Amino acid sequence: MSVALLWVVSPNSEVSNGTGFLDSVREGNRVPGRDRNSMWKERIKKGGRQRWNFGSLNAGLRYSDLGGSRTGNGSSFAVQSSLVASPAGEMAVSSEKKVYDVVLKQAALVKRQLRSTDDLEVKPDIVLPGNLGLLSEAYDRCGEVCAEYAKTFYLGTLLMTPDRRRAIWAIYVWCRRTDELVDGPNASHITPQALDRWEARLEDIFSGRPFDMLDAALSDTVSRFPVDIQPFRDMVEGMRMDLWKSRYMNFDELYLYCYYVAGTVGLMSVPIMGIAPESKATTESVYNAALALGIANQLTNILRDVGEDARRGRIYLPQDELAQAGLSGEDIFAGRVTDKWRIFMKKQIQRARKFFDQAEKGVAELSSASRWPVLASLLLYRKILDEIEANDYNNFTRRAYVSKPKKLLTLPIAYARSLVPPKLTSSSLTKT
């Protein structure tokens, strides 16, 4: 099942380049910090503008239930309130509360940065000794990947300032590489230990010790912008769960899954996208809207890919809601479009649209140069829901997609709407 990395319009092609980064993760090849730059330089010397291995880029991130309140590195979420009763009579924190605590942390990080400067501080380029152009080349390669596999979003990034544009490319590429660990051609070789090594590599990136050129681009990005490591860790934690989980008992579990898959990217991206100086919205509300877009995109992917996922033995739908509709896993695997299924799907689509509506309010608060690519993604993904309805809710054997003419018509609409500045009057996102 494809996953929307906040902005991605699902690509249908593959890459076959060659760094072997999956091999290094799978086999545990670690390079000491003092030798890593020299190894990276040597790779560039050997291959010139070498094309790095991403495997199949049309696969998706699929993560699952956290099953508790622990993060990828063993630390706890800051649990406050919003308790719900479990079937066993115990009190548990809802997934929305767990995720919102992460939202608050990211928003606080940005606000601390903004208090010290009128805009996000942009530091000079990190230059690796003896290779003045390598970092620039790393960013260029990230841009090439983005242009090839997220064409619509890439065009939108060209409206951004150069530093923000390059930073978004670097985050995009890291998410794609992470995606390949669980859904690429070598996914069958990925073990929990391999994911541990990938997370350790992430820690090195945030510590300024990149393993290769693409890691170096992200390492430079997180040194320039107030990007926190927690959403990145959460994506890796989700992959660990995805190695064994293929059912979701209720929407609370599914919500957390969607956060891991796509909501995390929203939290990674807001510090780069920037909030409009004239916006009266709270930082927390803008982050929450970015999270909502990720949730909406992923719910849409789930509804689009029901048949594809069923053929892989997976059901990304709330089991309790299926039961309430008089449906079961057997109905999903049989691929029967019945009146019960149509009623069930209408409710699921209605929920996804509510998340899109919440997200759209936040897009207007982003900086002017960032609104178009995000709004285009939102409008195009929301149209997939229309296509599911047009297919009479047959998402078992018919894949809903937005045709090229409809995409072309949507882009100028998104651009025109992106020119509208944030409302200066009170709204649900306004500071109080």
N, C-alpha and C positions, 0 to 999 in steps of 0.2 A: 504494500500500500504506500503510495506516495505521500510525502509529508510536506506541508507548506512551511518553508523557513521564513515565515512572516511575509515575505515579498515574492516568493518564487511562483512563477506560472509553470506548472509541472512540465519539465522537459521530457522528451521521449528518446533521447540519444545517449550514447555511451562514449566514454573516453578510454583509450588504452595507451597510457603514457608510461613513464618508467622510473620512479625513484625507489620503489619497493618499500614504501613507508609501512605498508601493512605487514610485510615480512619483519621489519624491525620491531614492530609492536608485538607480533605473534611470537617471535623467537626470543624477545627480550634483549636485543642488541642495544646496549646503553653506551653512550659516549661520555667520558668525563667532561665536566664543564670547560676545563681549560683547553681541551682538544676539539670541542664541538665546532667552533668556528672554523678551525683549519680543515676539518673534514667537510664542512659545508662548502668552503671555498674550493676544495679539491673537486667536489661534484660539479661545480659550475665550470671549472677549468676543463674538465674532461668532456662535458657535453655542451658547452656553449650555453645557449638559451634552452636548457634541457626541459622537456615536457614531463612534468611530474605525474606519478601514477594516482589516479583517482578512482580507477575501476569504473563501475557502472554508476552514473550520476542520476539515473532516473529512479533509484530506489528510495526508500523512505526511512526516516527515523521513527522507531516504534519503541516507546518505553512504557513501563507499566506501574502498577500501584506501589507506592513507597512502603506501605505496610507498617508505618510507624511514624515517628517524628525525628528521624535521623537523617543527616545529610551524607553525601558521598564520602566525606572524610571523617565521619563518626561524630561530628558535632551536632548539637541539637538545635532545632528551630526555636525561636523565641515564642513560646506558647503563652497566650494571655487569656483570651476568653473564647466565646463562640463554641462552647462545648455542646456535643450531641451525645445522646445515649446510644450505646452499642446494643446489638441483640442480646448480649450476655448481661446487660444491665450496667455495664461499666460506662464511664464518661470518657469520650474521645474527642479530640480536636478535629473539626471538619477540614477537608482538603483545602477549601477556599481560604480558611483562616491560616493554614500552614503557608500557603502560597502568598497570601497577602503580607505576612510577616517578611517574606523575602522582598516583596515590592517596597515596603516601608524602608528596608535597609538600603535598597538601591537608590530610592528617592533622597534619602538622607545624605548619601555619598555625593550626589550631584549638587544638593543644596549647599553642602560644605564647600564644594569647589566654587560655586557661583558667588558665595559670600566673599571670596578672596579676589575675585576678578569679575569684570563686567561680562566676560564671555569665557568659554572653555579655554583654558591655557593650552597653547600648542607649543610643545618643546622642539628644539632643533632635532633634525634627523639623528637617529642612532646610527653611527657609522662603524662598521666592523673594520678593524685595523687592516690596512693593505688592500681594501676592497671598497673604495668610495662609492661605486655604482651598484653594489650588490643589493642593498636595501631597496633602492629604486627599482631594480629589476624584479625583486620579489613582489613588490606592489603591482608592477606591470603585469606579472604573471597572474596574480589574483584577479586583476581586472579582466584579463583574457578569459579566465574561467567563468567569471560572472557574465561577461558578454556572450559567451557561447551557450550557457545553460540557464540564464535568467535574462533574456533579451529585453523584455519590457522594463524590468527593474533597472537593468544596466543603463538604459537610455535615461531613466529618471535620475540616476546618480550623477550624470554628466552636468546636471543643473546645480549640484552641490559645490561647495568650496573644495579645492583639491585635497586638503587634509581630511575632511569628512568623507569625501568620496573614497579615498584610498583605505580609510579605516573600515568603512562598510564592506568593501571588497575583502579585506582580510578576515573579518568576522564571517562573511559568507563562506569563504573557502574552508575555514576551520570547521564550520557546521557540516559542510559537504564531506569533508574527510572523516569526520566523526560518524556521519551517516553510513559511510561505506563499511565501517567496522561490523555493523550488524546486518547490513543488507547488500553489501557488495559481493563480488564473485568469490571472495575469500571468507565470507561470513561463516561458513561451516567450520573454519579453523579457529574462530575467535572463542576464547575461554574467559572465565572471570579473571584469571591471572593476566591475560592480555589487556583487559580493560583496566586493571590496576596499573599496568605499565603506561597505558595511554593517559590515565589521570596523573601519574607522576610526571609525565612529559608536559601535561598542562601546567602543573605547578612550576616546572622549569621555565615555561613560557612567561608566566607572570613574574618569575624571579629574574628575568632578563637573560636566560640561558637557552636560546632556541636550538632545536635539534637540526633543522634544515631551513631553507630559504623561506618557505611559506610560514613556518613557525615564527621566523624572524619578523615577518610583516605584522603578525598579531602581537608579538612581544613589543614591537614599537608602538602599535596602536594603544595597547593598554597602559603604556607609559605616558601617553599623551592625553588620554581622556579618562574621566572617572568611571571606568568600567570595572565592576567587581567580579571576582572569580566565581562567586556562588552559582549563578545561572549556568556557567560552563560545567561546574561540578555536577549540577543537577541533571544535565543531559547525560553525562557519563553514568551517574547513578541509575538513571532510567534504563540505559542499555543493559546494566547488570540485571535489572528485574525482567527485562524483555527476553532474557535467555530462558526463562521458565514460565512466564505468565502469558496466557492467551485468552483470558476471560475477565470480565469486569462485572462485579456483582450489582453495582448501582452507579448512579451518575457521580457520586462523590469520588469513587475510584477512577472513573473515566475522566473526570475533571483534572485530577492530579496527573494522569497519563498525558492529557493534552497540554498541560503546563510543561511537562518534561520535553515533549516533542516540539512544540512551537511557541508556547508562551515564554519560554526562556529566551528565545531569540528577540522577542520584543524588549525584554529587560536589558539584553546586551546592546540593543540598538539605540534606545532613547538617548543615552549620553552622546552618541555620535550624531544622531539626527538633529538634536537640539530643540529647545522650546522657544517659540516666538517671543521676542522681547516684550511685545505688547500684550501677550497672553495674561489673563487674570486667573487662569486655572492653577490649582495647586500642583506641585510636582508629583505628588502621590497619585492624583487623579489621571495625569497624563500617562504615568507608568501603568496604571490599572487599565486604561484604554488600550495601550499597546499589548498588554496581557490578553485582553478580551479579543483583540484581532487574531492573536495566535490561537486562542481557544476556538474561535469561530472558523478559522481556516482549517484547523485539524478536524473539527466536527464535520465540516463539509467533505474533507477527504475521506473520512470514515464512511459517511453516507454514500459517497460516490463509489467506494471500493468494496462494498459488502460482498459481492460475488467473488472478486479476486482474493479477498482475505479468507473467505470460506474455503476456497480451494486449497489454501495453505493451512487449514485447520484452525483458523483464528476468527473470533467474533469480537469486534470492538463496539459492542452495543450493550447498554445496561441490561443485565439479565433479569432484574426484578421488573423492569418496564416491559420487557418482552413477555414475561409471564402474565403481567396484568393485561396485556393485549391478547392473551390466548395463544401466544406463539412460543416456540421452543427452538433449541439449537437444530433439531432435525428439520424444522421448516426452513431455516437459513441454508443448511447444507443441501436441501432439496431444491432450493431456488424457486419456491412457489410464490407468485404474485397474487395474493388474495385480498379480499376486502379488509381483513384484519391487518394485513401487511400495509395496505395503503393508509389506513387510519394511524397505525403506528408511525409510519414514515412522515405523515403530515405533522405529527407532534414533534418529531425529531428535527424536522426542517424549521419549524416555528422556533424552537429553542436556539438553533444556530443563527437564525436571523436576529434574534434579540441580542446575541453577542456582537453581531456585525453592527447593529444600531448603536450599542454602547461604544464600540471601537470608533465609529465614524465621528462621534463627538470629540474624541481625543485627537484625531488626525488634524482637525482644524487648529489645534493649539501648537502643532509642530512648527519649526522654522519654515519660512516660505519655500526655501530650496528643497526641503525634504518632503513636502506634502504630496507632490505629484506621484512619485513612485509608490508610496504607501497607499494613497487613495486609489491608484490604478489597480493595485493588488486586491484591495478590498472589493472594489466594484466587480472585477473579473471573477473573483472567487465566489462572490454572492450570486453571480449569474449561473454558477454550476448548480446551485439549488433549483433555479428555474428549469434547468435542463433535466434534472431528475424528475421534476413534475411533468415536464413535456414527454418524458419516456414512460409515463404512467407508472412511475415508481419502480420500474424494472431495473434495479441496480445489481441484478444477479448476472445477467448476460449482456446488458447494454451499458457501456461506459459513458456517463454524461461528460460532455466537454463543451467549451465555448468555441464556436467556429472562428476562423480567422477574420471574416468580415465583421463579426460582432466585436471582436477584440479591437479591431481598427476603429470602429465607431466609438468604443468606450474610452480609448486613450485621450482624444480631444475633450471629451466630457470631463474626464478626471482632471485634465490640465486646467480647464476653465474653472472648475470648482476649487482647485488648489490655489487659485489666485485670490480667493476670498479670505481676508484676514480674520483672525480670531475675533469673536464678539467681545465688545468692550463692556457689554451689560452682563448682569448676573446670569449664571446658568448652573447646571448640576455639577460642573467642573470648577466653578469659580471659587477663589479663596474667600473664606468667611472669617 
